[in-house]
Amino acid sequence: MKTIILAGGGHSHLSILKKMASNSIPDTKWILISSNKYQYYSGMFSGYIEGLYSIDDMRIDLSQLAKQANCLFYDASISKIDATAKQVITDDGQLFSYDYLSLDIGSHTNNPSINGLTQFQSSLKPAHHFPTHAKKLRDAANVVIIGSGAAACEMVLSLQAWKDRQNKKNGLISLIHSNDLLGKNGKRTSQLATSIINKNKIQHYEYERAEEVTEHHVITDKGKRIPYDEVVFLGGGSAPDMLKHSGLAVNKDGFLLVNSSLQSIDNPYVFGAGDCVSLVTHPHLEKNGVHAVRQGPFLWDNLRAALMKTPFVNYSPQKKSMAILSTGNKEALLIYGKIALQGKWAWRLKDRIDRKFIEKYK
Ligand SMILES: Cc1cc2nc3c(=O)[nH]c(=O)nc-3n(C[C@H](O)[C@H](O)[C@H](O)COP(=O)(O)OP(=O)(O)OC[C@H]3O[C@@H](n4cnc5c(N)ncnc54)[C@H](O)[C@@H]3O)c2cc1C
């Protein structure tokens, strides 16, 4: 009997659990270990913040999904991986041995190079932290978000829409970023995003770097002291610390290095997908839910191939993918490569896609 541990109930593992419900593999025991009974779906974070979705709309019950898949579920965070002994240890002291380990534990919202950030920020990731910190953000008068990408833009706009909806007049939502907004999607997209931010009463600190976070202020490289009640860094995911101490090969930022079979480059018993990995074939691949979802079926095929000693399949990410960012008040910005279009129709499309995704796992 072989034991496979699925670490984390992330996007790729959701699809594996779904496949397992209809495809059993003889003589295997599957264990899902995740930090929470629920997987909170980040595609709906913005709509939840704005008050458009309830908590149940945006979460998936992992214990139910595991039950249907004939997989044991253990509700705890893995705090240590010992790749040499083929064991993981959870934060409540349980030890699990594995034949194969599959990691889909996501990333964290942190940036240790900003002094004081780790101590004072409200981390929206790992995903199970989201509901607690979302409440703090909604209740706060002054919120500072640091970042220039899709998550940062969505979060300031959704928080502002929530404030307007609640008729909250006190305080400010501020956005600090040192690079062009949505810069990876070209000048025009960046200009459009900037004009949407400026139209929405958001205090906008363009081309400023947040250097330090003190108990009540964010201090920028231009010497501004921006007051906050809640501060969040959304300028790119950071790697879970335990990967660096696992004995597995990681990149310079601490993400697990995997090859195109989604297998650790130096340990054939470890696989991984989603935000927590870096593909050696595509080191600059963006960390988003779209790639994590697409990797799921390849991860499933290769875990089965490892068990059955059959050939692996190679994952290659698609060159372009569509992103839809909520811009508040049931409007959204659809981005495909360098094309960006805003409208209510884009929000309706996003809403349909997100609800369909969740529905699949209910
Ligand atoms: C505010 C915000 C909004 C975003 N919006 C979008 C969007 O609209 N579209 C998009 O494509 N991407 C979006 N992203 C990015 C997206 O969240 C990630 O790229 C995506 O969640 C990665 O999926 P994953 O499967 O790697 O990990 P996750 O979805 O983060 O899942 C990881 C799972 O592992 C569990 N876990 C974590 N640590 C441990 C541990 N130590 N032990 C056991 N279990 C653990 C977590 O509880 C969680 O269930 C957003 C990110 C943020 C921060």
The ligand as an SDF file (V2000), in Angstrom:
LIG
                    3D

 53 58  0  0  0  0  0  0  0  0999 V2000
   -6.2040   39.4750   -2.7800 C   0  0  0  0  0  0  0  0  0  0  0  0
   -5.8770   38.4830   -3.8650 C   0  0  0  0  0  0  0  0  0  0  0  0
   -6.7310   38.3470   -4.9530 C   0  0  0  0  0  0  0  0  0  0  0  0
   -6.4330   37.4560   -5.9850 C   0  0  0  0  0  0  0  0  0  0  0  0
   -7.2960   37.3510   -7.0490 N   0  0  0  0  0  0  0  0  0  0  0  0
   -7.0270   36.4810   -8.0350 C   0  0  0  0  0  0  0  0  0  0  0  0
   -7.9130   36.3270   -9.1460 C   0  0  0  0  0  0  0  0  0  0  0  0
   -8.9590   36.9930   -9.2190 O   0  0  0  0  0  0  0  0  0  0  0  0
   -7.5920   35.4230  -10.1150 N   0  0  0  0  0  0  0  0  0  0  0  0
   -6.4350   34.6870  -10.0590 C   0  0  0  0  0  0  0  0  0  0  0  0
   -6.1850   33.8720  -10.9670 O   0  0  0  0  0  0  0  0  0  0  0  0
   -5.5860   34.7990   -9.0310 N   0  0  0  0  0  0  0  0  0  0  0  0
   -5.8450   35.6670   -8.0190 C   0  0  0  0  0  0  0  0  0  0  0  0
   -4.9680   35.7940   -6.9670 N   0  0  0  0  0  0  0  0  0  0  0  0
   -3.7930   34.9160   -6.9190 C   0  0  0  0  0  0  0  0  0  0  0  0
   -4.2450   33.5610   -6.4110 C   0  0  0  0  0  0  0  0  0  0  0  0
   -4.7910   33.7140   -5.1120 O   0  0  0  0  0  0  0  0  0  0  0  0
   -3.1500   32.5360   -6.3290 C   0  0  0  0  0  0  0  0  0  0  0  0
   -2.3240   32.5880   -7.4480 O   0  0  0  0  0  0  0  0  0  0  0  0
   -3.7890   31.1530   -6.2170 C   0  0  0  0  0  0  0  0  0  0  0  0
   -4.5830   31.0960   -5.0600 O   0  0  0  0  0  0  0  0  0  0  0  0
   -2.7410   30.0800   -6.1860 C   0  0  0  0  0  0  0  0  0  0  0  0
   -3.3860   28.8680   -5.9750 O   0  0  0  0  0  0  0  0  0  0  0  0
   -2.6700   27.7000   -5.1650 P   0  0  0  0  0  0  0  0  0  0  0  0
   -3.4410   26.4910   -5.4720 O   0  0  0  0  0  0  0  0  0  0  0  0
   -1.2220   27.7150   -5.4530 O   0  0  0  0  0  0  0  0  0  0  0  0
   -2.7910   28.1250   -3.6310 O   0  0  0  0  0  0  0  0  0  0  0  0
   -3.9860   28.5930   -2.7200 P   0  0  0  0  0  0  0  0  0  0  0  0
   -5.2030   28.8770   -3.4860 O   0  0  0  0  0  0  0  0  0  0  0  0
   -3.4240   29.7010   -1.8840 O   0  0  0  0  0  0  0  0  0  0  0  0
   -4.2780   27.3300   -1.8010 O   0  0  0  0  0  0  0  0  0  0  0  0
   -3.3520   26.8580   -0.8750 C   0  0  0  0  0  0  0  0  0  0  0  0
   -4.0450   25.9750    0.1210 C   0  0  0  0  0  0  0  0  0  0  0  0
   -3.0780   25.4050    0.9990 O   0  0  0  0  0  0  0  0  0  0  0  0
   -3.4450   25.6030    2.3590 C   0  0  0  0  0  0  0  0  0  0  0  0
   -2.1930   25.7620    3.1060 N   0  0  0  0  0  0  0  0  0  0  0  0
   -1.3760   26.8350    3.1440 C   0  0  0  0  0  0  0  0  0  0  0  0
   -0.3120   26.5800    3.9160 N   0  0  0  0  0  0  0  0  0  0  0  0
   -0.4470   25.3110    4.3530 C   0  0  0  0  0  0  0  0  0  0  0  0
    0.3430   24.4630    5.2020 C   0  0  0  0  0  0  0  0  0  0  0  0
    1.4780   24.8870    5.7320 N   0  0  0  0  0  0  0  0  0  0  0  0
   -0.0990   23.2190    5.4580 N   0  0  0  0  0  0  0  0  0  0  0  0
   -1.2700   22.7690    4.9090 C   0  0  0  0  0  0  0  0  0  0  0  0
   -2.0520   23.5310    4.1220 N   0  0  0  0  0  0  0  0  0  0  0  0
   -1.6430   24.7820    3.8290 C   0  0  0  0  0  0  0  0  0  0  0  0
   -4.3060   26.8690    2.3460 C   0  0  0  0  0  0  0  0  0  0  0  0
   -5.1620   26.9240    3.4490 O   0  0  0  0  0  0  0  0  0  0  0  0
   -5.0480   26.6790    1.0210 C   0  0  0  0  0  0  0  0  0  0  0  0
   -6.1580   25.8260    1.2070 O   0  0  0  0  0  0  0  0  0  0  0  0
   -5.2490   36.6840   -5.9190 C   0  0  0  0  0  0  0  0  0  0  0  0
   -4.3940   36.7970   -4.8190 C   0  0  0  0  0  0  0  0  0  0  0  0
   -4.6970   37.6900   -3.7950 C   0  0  0  0  0  0  0  0  0  0  0  0
   -3.7600   37.8120   -2.6210 C   0  0  0  0  0  0  0  0  0  0  0  0
  1  2  1  0
  2  3  1  0
  2 52  2  0
  3  4  2  0
  4  5  1  0
  4 50  1  0
  5  6  2  0
  6  7  1  0
  6 13  1  0
  7  8  2  0
  7  9  1  0
  9 10  1  0
 10 11  2  0
 10 12  1  0
 12 13  2  0
 13 14  1  0
 14 15  1  0
 14 50  1  0
 15 16  1  0
 16 17  1  0
 16 18  1  0
 18 19  1  0
 18 20  1  0
 20 21  1  0
 20 22  1  0
 22 23  1  0
 23 24  1  0
 24 25  2  0
 24 26  1  0
 24 27  1  0
 27 28  1  0
 28 29  2  0
 28 30  1  0
 28 31  1  0
 31 32  1  0
 32 33  1  0
 33 34  1  0
 33 48  1  0
 34 35  1  0
 35 36  1  0
 35 46  1  0
 36 37  1  0
 36 45  1  0
 37 38  2  0
 38 39  1  0
 39 40  1  0
 39 45  2  0
 40 41  1  0
 40 42  2  0
 42 43  1  0
 43 44  2  0
 44 45  1  0
 46 47  1  0
 46 48  1  0
 48 49  1  0
 50 51  2  0
 51 52  1  0
 52 53  1  0
M  END
$$$$
